[in-house]
Structure formats: C-alpha cells, structure tokens
Amino acid sequence: MATITVDGIEIEIRTGERLNAIEAAARAGVEIPHYCWHPGLSVVGSCRMCLVEIGTRDPSGKVSMGPKLMPACNTLVRDGTVIVTQSEKVQHARALVEEGLLLRHPVDCPICDKAGECRLQDYYFEYGQAEGRRADIRPFTSRRRDLGDVTFFTDRCILCTRCVRFTREISGTSELMVRDRGAHEEIDIVEGFPLNNKLSGNVVDLCPVGALGDKDFLYKQRVWFMRRHQGVCTGCATGCSIWVEENQDRVHRIKPRENPEVNRWWICNDGRYGYPHVHDPDRLVGAVHRDAGRTVPLDFTGLAARLRDGLQASGGTLGAVLSPFLTVEEAYLLATAIRQLDSGAVLAIGPVPVVGEDERFPGGFTIAAEKCPNRLGVEKVLAHFTGGVTSFDQFVAKVGEGALTGAWVSGGYRDPWIEERTAEKFARLKTLVVQDLFPSPLSKRATFELGGAAFPERDGSYVNRQHRLQSVGWAIRPPAGTRTEGSILWELCGREGLYNASVVLQELARKIPAFGAAVGDFSDIGIDLRLNQLA
C-alpha cells in the first residue's frame, strides 16, 4: 500500500494503482477544480485550473515541496506524495486562471443553457477574485455556428478540447478539431464533414461551459426547475445508466449516469433523444372493455377483479405473453397471477426486436442490436415457472390451434410490433387482455384494453446483456387515467396495499437462484449488481 497526504489527510492506495492528484484528492474528500481533465479521456493539461503544490515525504517524515505549482491532472501520485490544494499560492493561481478565462468570455449567462450547472460560474464564485481588473464592458452575445448535431457558441469556448478528444478517442469519428493558432484558436469541423455520429450528444455533457448546445434542449427549460432521477435506458440491451430530468411530470432531458460496469460516462443519441414517445398524444390511456361491439370505459376500482373474472370465464387453458420491456418484478407478478388462475397456463416471452448488428466504438461503448432492455430478466423468470422459454411465435401457434381460450399480452413497445395477420389469430380467444403503450392491431381486438407505463413511469429492475441487474424508481407519473403494469398485477395477485417493487424483487430473489445476489437490505432504487448466470 502507498500512503498519500492531501491537505494533511492521509489516504492509502493499492500498490501499482495509477491515480493522478485529482483522483487521489477526491478519495480524501478534497475537490481540485478542473476544466480539461476527464477520467474517460486522455490528459492534455491545458486549462491550468488544477494547479497545486506537490511534494514528497521521505522515510524520516521530512517533507520537500516542489518549487513550482504542478497540474494535478498530469501528476501521478506515489508513496509519500504530498499534495497541498489550499495554500495562498494555489488560490492566487486559480484566481488568475479564472480571470484569464473571463477576459473574452461573453456575459450571456441569462440566455445560456448552461447557466446553473456551468463550471465557469461555479469556480468563479468559489475560486475567483472578488473583483475583475477589466474596465471595459464585455460583449453580451455570443457568435454561434452549426457544427452538425450540436450548436457551437464560439465565444463561450475555453478550449478545454474535451469534445475534440472525445471524437478521436471514444467515438473514433474525429469530426472536431482545433483550427488556427494562439488567440485565434477555435473548435471547428472540416468543411463538409459535420459532427454526426451516434455518440455526438456526449460532447454537450463534456463541455464544462455553455459552448456546445444541445439542439433538442436549447432554450426549452432552466436546469434549476428540473429534478433528476436515476433511470435505465430501455432503448437496447446495453441498459445504460441514465439521469431522467423532468419538470412537472414532463421529461425534458436524458443524460448519462456514470456506471463503470455498464456505460461508463456515455450514452448514445438513440437513448438520449428517444423519450418523446413518453408524451405522445396517441398513447393508450385508461382501461376499456369491449363487449358485443360496445366499448365501455372502466373505472380502476375493482379493475383487477373484473380482469380476473373475465379470464376465468373463458374456461380452458390460459396464457400470458411477458414483454421484454417489462421489469423483472412485473414479469414475475404477471406469471404468478396467470398461474394462480390456471396452474397449467402457457407463458411466453414477447417479440424481441433486433435491428442490424451490435455497433462497437473505439472507446469501448456498444449499442446493442437487441432493442429491448430485459430479455434476459424475463427469460430467467419464465425458466423458473416453465423450465424453459416459449417464444412468441410458438405462443401464436398455440393460439391459432385453439389450444388457449384466454390470454394476457403485455406490450410496451415504442414502435409497431405486431402485424394484422398475426393479430387475427387472437380473435379465437374468448378473453384477451392487452396492456400496451400504443394502439395496435392486437389492442383493437382486446376484450380488455389497458394503457401501459413508459420507462420513466416504472418502478423495477432490468437485466442487461451482461447479466447486470439495475433497479430504479419512477421519475414521472403516468398520464391521468393510466395505471402501471406493476400496480395492476400486484392487485391481480391478491396483494394488499400499494405496489412495492423492492418487496417483489426480494421475493423472486429467494425463489429464483439467478437473482439470489439481490437478497439483502436494499431500497427500491439504486441496486446495481452482477447476477448469477444460472437459468
């Protein structure tokens, strides 16, 4: 073990572990301000905001400090390293760096999207001088230029080059560069080659100031009005950890949430900008019952009992289709509820959408071809109840043969997922319950049609392609008149009180070996663990 001292605080790091002074200080609970450094990118040491005093402690305990300040981002620590981050010398250097950055920076904070989460603002108030020495009035507006997927506000840029390094090292597309020299340097693109790749939105997150603007979010919401919630992207089987940022139950922005085991610091544009369907006016809302050509709206009071009676009245064998967009808790409750009504019920997984092949990027990020979040989780649940996994095509074949008399089909797909020809086969069922996000040829034939929840409206857990389970809580409420799958299925199973995803997860963790790692004292959000890959 190596011992490092940060502002008098001693910490230990593992022998051979490579940490720079910023990372070592963070372990001691000390923040070293920085602009250009990012743990996922190469080190350039250009902003000089992280200057600190660096010294060494010899075996006798004597400390020798270096004559000059050193950039913490580019200084690796070793046994005996001494870091001083709050001396008068360091504070003076930080104030000068801040003053230099603000000399030509436009004071357009009132219109800048970054206001409220801008490091230039934060660091100025924490480390800047009480009063600047520039006498003339700085410009209020900023030149802007279209770089492709993002808008570039030229005068706001502090040339940290995070965005340039990202396109070279992570996306591997190299659209961005630094042109000209000296005081004329600017971020730009080669003419005819705009910033246009599936990871381009990450450069907006990387920008520590307001130089790179997200076209989707630009001038739409102030950050201090929004609340952020932990979430999981349901766009593909990678299952990226995300932040869902909303105001008054409306999602305004999706951002990556750091998770070294899944997506590190990044998300793709499909996940970042794939939320508008949540507020689509065409979503199914409420519950209706179709009987003898009449469509009757249903009250949620006693809804579970009506659904149970309807399925039982069909007689014969029941079945259920568990969508790969369900959480593991919802899939478990649905399987449990149908098996309570018919111990021999047929359980199957819904269609698994696959588009093309996996897309891999030089930085290690992967966009999965499998466009659903929880195939593995649903398959583990099915294997527990049936000993195997029945495909959707096999289920449809049984329906077409007349082997089933009633069924519950869960959807949750963003895009059309079932054809008219396939839906026609379900007309043979006496009772059909469909819970989905959008109308489909199948929902139009349903005896009971229920509106479903979108991904930010759910409590529960997903298992990604790496068998990693992530549990999150709901971020926004579903549209008025809509109940989530979990709450309806909880009641259908005869359970009292409100739906509690963590209780269900603990129950299935005790019953299904693959989820055994989830047994413990967990809350209903924040669980992130590697599952046993047993079926």
Summary of the structure (lengths in Angstrom):
residues: 535
radius of gyration: 27.7
end to end distance: 40.3
largest distance: 92.2
contacts: 1735
relative contact order: 0.09
helix: 28%
strand: 23%
